[in-house]
Structure formats: structure tokens, C-alpha cells
Amino acid sequence: MENDSQSPLDQRRDWRLFLPAAGVIVAIFVLSHQQRPPTIGNDPELSAIAGHLGAYGLLGGAFFLAFAAMMRSTRRAALLAIACAAIYGIADEFHQYFVPGRHTDPWDLLADVVGASVVVGILYILRKY
């Protein structure tokens, strides 16, 4: 008789844990591929910063939840989540270089890392205590 349930070790290595992060990556790619991304309010700079903070906060959080489910160390999961979000931020800025009307901006990358770090930090504290 075959057992359909997974062992705890198999569950910790389940690739489906990363589907939320993949969904956020697709959304970021679609938005960054637009010549004029949507804005919030009348200030496009403030809108861009809020967009980066929010999108990469979601990405960092999704990565953290996936890594935390796979690892015993929540600290390592947090660091990996921030690193993955930062690496995708670098790739996204490189991608924007080739999109007409867009440009790369190191301040955007900083906002990406800050957004991921804040959300991952909050999740880390909530999970730890």
C-alpha cells in the first residue's frame, strides 16, 4: 500500500514552498518591463520608492517563509531571503537597462534591500518569539 503523505524531510525540501516567491518575481518582472509603471498619487519618485519597498518586502517575506520551512535556523533563513531578494533586485535593475524609457538606479536597489530586510526582520521576530 502506497503512502501519499510526505515525510517531514521531504516536506522541508518541497519546491512548492517557493511558488509565492516565484509569483512575486513574475509580478516584479511584468511591472519593471513597462516603460511607464503605474504610480500611486502625483509623485512618481515617491511612488517608485514605495513600489520597490513593497514589492521586495513581499519577495523577501515569501523567500523567508519558504526557507524557514526548510531549515532549522531562522537566522540563516532570514539572511538567505534577504540575499535572494537582493540578487533578484540586481537582476531586475540590469533588466531595466534594456527597457526603453527605463534606467538602472542604485537607489532602487537600496530600496529593494531595505524593503526585503524590514519585512524579513518583522517575520523573523514574529517567528522567533
ROSE-4610 file (N, C-alpha, C; in Angstrom, 1 decimal, always signed):
// ROSE-4610
residu = [M/M/M/E/E/E/N/N/N/D/D/D/S/S/S/Q/Q/Q/S/S/S/P/P/P/L/L/L/D/D/D/Q/Q/Q/R/R/R/R/R/R/D/D/D/W/W/W/R/R/R/L/L/L/F/F/F/L/L/L/P/P/P/A/A/A/A/A/A/G/G/G/V/V/V/I/I/I/V/V/V/A/A/A/I/I/I/F/F/F/V/V/V/L/L/L/S/S/S/H/H/H/Q/Q/Q/Q/Q/Q/R/R/R/P/P/P/P/P/P/T/T/T/I/I/I/G/G/G/N/N/N/D/D/D/P/P/P/E/E/E/L/L/L/S/S/S/A/A/A/I/I/I/A/A/A/G/G/G/H/H/H/L/L/L/G/G/G/A/A/A/Y/Y/Y/G/G/G/L/L/L/L/L/L/G/G/G/G/G/G/A/A/A/F/F/F/F/F/F/L/L/L/A/A/A/F/F/F/A/A/A/A/A/A/M/M/M/M/M/M/R/R/R/S/S/S/T/T/T/R/R/R/R/R/R/A/A/A/A/A/A/L/L/L/L/L/L/A/A/A/I/I/I/A/A/A/C/C/C/A/A/A/A/A/A/I/I/I/Y/Y/Y/G/G/G/I/I/I/A/A/A/D/D/D/E/E/E/F/F/F/H/H/H/Q/Q/Q/Y/Y/Y/F/F/F/V/V/V/P/P/P/G/G/G/R/R/R/H/H/H/T/T/T/D/D/D/P/P/P/W/W/W/D/D/D/L/L/L/L/L/L/A/A/A/D/D/D/V/V/V/V/V/V/G/G/G/A/A/A/S/S/S/V/V/V/V/V/V/V/V/V/G/G/G/I/I/I/L/L/L/Y/Y/Y/I/I/I/L/L/L/R/R/R/K/K/K/Y/Y/Y]
num = [1/1/1/2/2/2/3/3/3/4/4/4/5/5/5/6/6/6/7/7/7/8/8/8/9/9/9/10/10/10/11/11/11/12/12/12/13/13/13/14/14/14/15/15/15/16/16/16/17/17/17/18/18/18/19/19/19/20/20/20/21/21/21/22/22/22/23/23/23/24/24/24/25/25/25/26/26/26/27/27/27/28/28/28/29/29/29/30/30/30/31/31/31/32/32/32/33/33/33/34/34/34/35/35/35/36/36/36/37/37/37/38/38/38/39/39/39/40/40/40/41/41/41/42/42/42/43/43/43/44/44/44/45/45/45/46/46/46/47/47/47/48/48/48/49/49/49/50/50/50/51/51/51/52/52/52/53/53/53/54/54/54/55/55/55/56/56/56/57/57/57/58/58/58/59/59/59/60/60/60/61/61/61/62/62/62/63/63/63/64/64/64/65/65/65/66/66/66/67/67/67/68/68/68/69/69/69/70/70/70/71/71/71/72/72/72/73/73/73/74/74/74/75/75/75/76/76/76/77/77/77/78/78/78/79/79/79/80/80/80/81/81/81/82/82/82/83/83/83/84/84/84/85/85/85/86/86/86/87/87/87/88/88/88/89/89/89/90/90/90/91/91/91/92/92/92/93/93/93/94/94/94/95/95/95/96/96/96/97/97/97/98/98/98/99/99/99/100/100/100/101/101/101/102/102/102/103/103/103/104/104/104/105/105/105/106/106/106/107/107/107/108/108/108/109/109/109/110/110/110/111/111/111/112/112/112/113/113/113/114/114/114/115/115/115/116/116/116/117/117/117/118/118/118/119/119/119/120/120/120/121/121/121/122/122/122/123/123/123/124/124/124/125/125/125/126/126/126/127/127/127/128/128/128/129/129/129]
x = [+0.8/+0.0/+0.9/+0.6/+1.4/+0.9/+1.9/+1.5/+1.7/+0.7/+0.7/+1.3/+1.4/+1.9/+3.4/+4.0/+5.4/+6.0/+7.3/+8.0/+8.3/+8.6/+9.0/+10.2/+11.2/+12.3/+11.9/+11.0/+10.5/+9.8/+9.0/+8.2/+9.2/+10.3/+11.2/+11.9/+11.9/+12.6/+11.6/+10.4/+9.4/+9.5/+9.7/+9.9/+8.7/+7.5/+6.3/+6.3/+7.2/+7.3/+7.7/+8.3/+8.8/+7.9/+6.7/+5.7/+5.3/+5.1/+4.7/+5.9/+7.1/+8.2/+8.3/+8.0/+8.0/+6.9/+5.8/+4.7/+5.1/+5.7/+6.2/+7.2/+8.1/+9.1/+8.5/+7.5/+6.8/+6.1/+5.5/+4.8/+5.8/+7.0/+8.0/+8.5/+8.8/+9.3/+8.3/+7.0/+6.0/+6.0/+6.0/+5.9/+7.2/+8.4/+9.6/+9.8/+9.1/+9.2/+8.4/+7.5/+6.7/+7.5/+7.3/+8.0/+7.6/+6.4/+5.9/+5.1/+5.7/+5.0/+3.9/+2.9/+1.8/+2.3/+1.7/+2.1/+1.0/+1.4/+0.5/+0.5/-0.6/-0.6/+0.0/+0.5/+1.0/+2.6/+3.2/+4.7/+5.3/+5.8/+6.4/+7.6/+8.4/+9.6/+9.1/+8.2/+7.7/+7.0/+6.3/+5.6/+6.6/+7.7/+8.7/+9.3/+9.6/+10.2/+9.3/+8.0/+7.0/+6.8/+6.9/+6.7/+7.9/+9.1/+10.3/+10.2/+9.9/+9.9/+8.8/+7.6/+6.5/+6.8/+7.2/+7.4/+8.5/+9.6/+10.7/+10.5/+9.7/+9.2/+8.5/+7.5/+6.8/+7.7/+8.7/+9.6/+10.4/+11.0/+11.8/+11.0/+9.8/+8.9/+8.6/+8.3/+8.0/+9.2/+10.4/+11.6/+11.8/+11.6/+11.9/+11.0/+9.7/+8.7/+9.1/+9.6/+10.0/+11.2/+12.3/+13.5/+13.3/+12.5/+12.2/+11.5/+10.7/+10.0/+11.0/+12.1/+13.1/+14.3/+14.5/+15.7/+15.4/+16.3/+16.2/+16.6/+17.5/+17.9/+17.1/+16.3/+15.6/+16.5/+17.6/+18.6/+19.2/+19.6/+20.1/+19.0/+17.8/+16.6/+16.5/+16.6/+16.4/+17.5/+18.8/+19.9/+19.8/+19.4/+19.2/+18.1/+17.0/+15.9/+16.3/+17.0/+17.4/+18.4/+19.3/+20.3/+19.6/+18.6/+17.9/+17.1/+16.5/+15.8/+16.8/+17.9/+18.9/+19.5/+19.7/+20.2/+19.2/+17.9/+16.9/+16.8/+17.0/+17.0/+18.1/+19.2/+20.3/+19.9/+19.4/+19.0/+17.9/+17.0/+15.9/+16.4/+17.4/+18.0/+18.7/+19.4/+20.1/+19.0/+17.9/+16.8/+16.3/+16.1/+15.5/+16.4/+17.7/+18.7/+18.2/+17.6/+17.3/+15.8/+15.1/+13.7/+13.7/+13.1/+13.1/+12.3/+12.9/+12.2/+12.5/+13.3/+13.7/+15.2/+15.6/+17.1/+17.4/+18.7/+19.1/+19.4/+19.1/+19.3/+19.7/+20.9/+21.4/+20.5/+19.8/+18.8/+17.6/+17.3/+16.2/+16.6/+17.9/+18.4/+18.4/+18.8/+18.8/+17.4/+16.4/+15.0/+14.6/+15.1/+14.7/+15.3/+16.5/+17.1/+16.5/+16.2/+15.6/+14.2/+13.4/+12.1/+12.1/+13.0/+13.1/+13.6/+14.5/+15.1/+14.0/+13.2/+12.2/+11.2/+10.7/+9.6/+10.2/+11.4/+12.1/+12.4/+12.8/+13.0/+11.8/+10.7/+9.4/+9.0/+9.1/+8.7/+9.7/+10.9/+11.9/+11.5/+11.2/+10.9/+9.6/+8.6/+7.3/+7.5/+8.4/+8.6/+9.5/+10.4/+11.3/+10.6/+9.7/+9.1/+7.7]
y = [-1.2/+0.0/+1.3/+2.2/+3.3/+4.5/+5.1/+6.2/+7.6/+8.4/+9.6/+10.8/+10.6/+11.7/+11.7/+12.9/+13.0/+13.0/+12.5/+12.5/+14.0/+14.3/+15.7/+16.2/+15.3/+15.7/+16.1/+15.3/+15.6/+16.9/+17.2/+18.4/+19.6/+19.5/+20.6/+20.9/+20.0/+20.2/+20.4/+20.7/+20.8/+22.1/+22.0/+23.2/+24.1/+23.5/+24.3/+25.4/+25.3/+26.4/+27.7/+27.6/+28.8/+29.4/+28.8/+29.3/+30.7/+31.1/+32.5/+33.5/+33.1/+33.9/+34.0/+32.9/+32.9/+33.8/+33.8/+34.7/+36.2/+36.5/+37.9/+38.3/+37.4/+37.6/+37.9/+37.1/+37.4/+38.8/+39.1/+40.4/+41.6/+41.4/+42.4/+42.6/+41.4/+41.4/+42.1/+41.8/+42.4/+44.0/+44.4/+45.8/+46.5/+45.9/+46.5/+46.5/+45.7/+45.7/+46.8/+47.5/+48.6/+49.8/+50.6/+51.8/+52.8/+52.8/+53.7/+52.9/+52.5/+51.7/+52.5/+51.9/+52.6/+53.4/+54.5/+55.4/+55.5/+55.8/+56.0/+57.5/+58.2/+59.6/+60.4/+61.6/+62.5/+62.5/+61.9/+61.9/+60.6/+60.6/+59.4/+58.8/+59.7/+59.3/+58.5/+59.2/+58.5/+57.2/+57.2/+56.0/+54.9/+55.3/+54.3/+53.7/+54.5/+54.1/+53.1/+53.6/+52.7/+51.4/+51.4/+50.2/+49.3/+49.8/+48.9/+48.4/+49.2/+48.7/+47.6/+47.9/+46.9/+45.6/+45.7/+44.5/+43.7/+44.3/+43.5/+43.1/+43.8/+43.3/+42.0/+42.0/+40.8/+39.6/+40.0/+38.9/+38.4/+39.3/+38.8/+38.0/+38.4/+37.6/+36.3/+36.2/+34.9/+34.0/+34.5/+33.7/+33.3/+34.2/+33.8/+32.7/+32.8/+31.7/+30.4/+30.4/+29.1/+28.6/+29.4/+28.9/+28.5/+29.2/+28.9/+27.6/+27.2/+25.9/+24.8/+25.1/+24.1/+23.9/+24.9/+24.9/+25.0/+24.6/+24.7/+26.1/+26.8/+28.1/+29.2/+29.9/+31.0/+32.2/+32.3/+33.3/+33.1/+31.9/+31.5/+31.8/+31.4/+31.6/+33.1/+33.9/+35.3/+35.9/+35.5/+36.0/+35.6/+34.3/+33.8/+34.5/+34.8/+35.5/+36.9/+37.6/+39.0/+38.9/+37.9/+37.8/+37.5/+36.6/+36.2/+37.4/+38.2/+39.4/+40.4/+40.6/+41.5/+41.0/+39.8/+39.2/+39.5/+39.2/+39.5/+41.0/+41.8/+43.3/+43.7/+43.1/+43.4/+42.9/+41.8/+41.2/+42.1/+42.6/+43.5/+44.8/+45.4/+46.6/+46.5/+45.3/+45.0/+44.9/+44.2/+44.1/+45.4/+46.3/+47.7/+48.5/+48.2/+48.9/+48.7/+47.6/+47.3/+47.6/+48.1/+48.5/+50.0/+50.3/+51.7/+52.6/+53.7/+54.6/+54.3/+53.3/+52.9/+53.0/+53.0/+53.1/+52.4/+52.1/+51.4/+52.5/+52.2/+53.2/+52.5/+52.8/+52.1/+52.4/+53.6/+53.9/+52.9/+52.5/+51.5/+50.2/+49.8/+48.6/+48.7/+49.9/+50.1/+50.0/+50.5/+50.4/+48.9/+48.2/+46.7/+46.0/+46.3/+45.6/+46.0/+47.3/+47.8/+47.2/+47.2/+46.6/+45.1/+44.3/+42.9/+42.8/+43.6/+43.5/+43.8/+44.8/+45.2/+44.1/+43.6/+42.5/+41.2/+40.8/+39.6/+39.8/+41.0/+41.3/+41.1/+41.6/+41.5/+40.0/+39.3/+37.9/+37.1/+37.4/+36.7/+36.9/+38.2/+38.4/+37.7/+37.8/+37.1/+35.6/+35.0/+33.6/+33.1/+34.0/+33.7/+33.8/+34.7/+34.9/+34.7]
z = [+0.0/+0.0/+0.0/-0.9/-1.1/-0.2/+0.5/+1.3/+0.6/+0.5/-0.2/+0.6/+1.9/+2.7/+2.7/+2.8/+2.7/+4.1/+4.2/+5.4/+5.7/+7.0/+7.3/+6.5/+6.3/+5.5/+4.1/+3.4/+2.1/+2.1/+3.1/+3.2/+3.3/+3.9/+4.1/+2.8/+1.9/+0.6/-0.6/-0.3/-1.3/-2.1/-3.4/-4.2/-4.2/-3.9/-3.9/-2.9/-1.9/-0.9/-1.5/-2.7/-3.4/-4.4/-4.6/-5.5/-5.2/-4.0/-3.7/-4.1/-3.9/-4.3/-5.8/-6.5/-7.9/-8.5/-7.8/-8.2/-8.1/-7.0/-6.8/-7.8/-8.1/-9.2/-10.5/-10.9/-12.1/-12.1/-11.0/-10.9/-11.0/-10.4/-10.4/-11.9/-12.5/-13.9/-14.8/-14.7/-15.6/-15.3/-14.1/-13.8/-14.2/-14.1/-14.5/-16.0/-16.7/-18.1/-18.8/-18.1/-18.6/-18.7/-19.8/-20.0/-18.9/-18.6/-17.5/-16.5/-15.4/-14.4/-13.8/-13.2/-12.6/-11.4/-11.1/-10.0/-9.0/-7.7/-6.7/-6.4/-6.6/-6.3/-7.4/-7.1/-8.0/-8.1/-7.1/-7.1/-7.6/-8.8/-9.4/-8.6/-8.0/-7.3/-6.0/-5.3/-4.0/-4.4/-5.5/-5.9/-6.2/-6.9/-7.2/-6.0/-5.0/-3.8/-3.0/-2.9/-2.3/-3.0/-4.3/-5.1/-4.8/-4.8/-4.5/-3.1/-2.1/-0.8/-0.6/-1.2/-1.1/-1.8/-3.1/-3.9/-3.3/-3.0/-2.5/-1.0/-0.3/+1.0/+0.9/-0.1/-0.3/-0.8/-1.7/-2.2/-1.0/-0.2/+0.9/+1.9/+2.2/+3.1/+2.5/+1.2/+0.6/+0.6/+0.3/+0.4/+1.9/+2.8/+4.2/+4.7/+4.3/+4.8/+4.1/+2.9/+2.2/+2.9/+3.1/+3.7/+5.1/+5.9/+7.3/+7.4/+6.5/+6.5/+6.2/+5.5/+5.1/+6.1/+6.9/+7.7/+9.2/+10.0/+11.4/+11.9/+11.2/+11.6/+10.9/+11.8/+11.2/+10.8/+11.5/+11.2/+9.8/+9.5/+8.2/+7.1/+7.4/+6.5/+6.2/+7.2/+7.1/+6.2/+6.4/+5.6/+4.2/+4.0/+2.6/+1.9/+2.6/+2.0/+1.5/+2.4/+2.0/+0.9/+0.9/-0.2/-1.5/-1.5/-2.7/-3.3/-2.4/-2.8/-3.4/-2.8/-3.3/-4.7/-4.8/-6.1/-7.2/-6.9/-7.9/-8.1/-7.1/-7.3/-8.3/-8.2/-9.1/-10.5/-10.6/-12.0/-12.6/-11.7/-12.2/-12.7/-12.0/-12.4/-13.7/-13.9/-15.2/-16.3/-16.0/-17.0/-17.4/-16.4/-16.7/-17.7/-17.7/-18.5/-20.0/-20.3/-21.7/-22.1/-21.1/-21.3/-21.7/-22.9/-23.4/-22.4/-22.0/-21.1/-19.6/-19.4/-18.0/-17.9/-16.6/-16.4/-15.1/-14.9/-13.7/-12.6/-11.4/-10.3/-9.1/-8.5/-7.3/-6.1/-6.2/-5.1/-5.1/-6.3/-6.4/-5.7/-6.0/-5.4/-3.8/-3.4/-1.9/-1.3/-2.0/-1.6/-1.6/-2.6/-2.6/-1.4/-1.1/+0.1/+1.4/+1.5/+2.7/+2.9/+1.8/+1.8/+2.3/+1.6/+2.0/+3.4/+3.9/+5.2/+6.3/+6.0/+7.0/+7.2/+6.1/+6.2/+6.7/+6.3/+6.8/+8.3/+8.7/+10.1/+11.0/+10.5/+11.2/+11.3/+10.2/+10.2/+11.1/+11.1/+11.9/+13.4/+13.8/+15.2/+15.6/+14.7/+15.0/+15.1/+14.3/+14.3/+15.5/+15.9/+16.9/+18.3/+18.5/+19.8/+19.7]
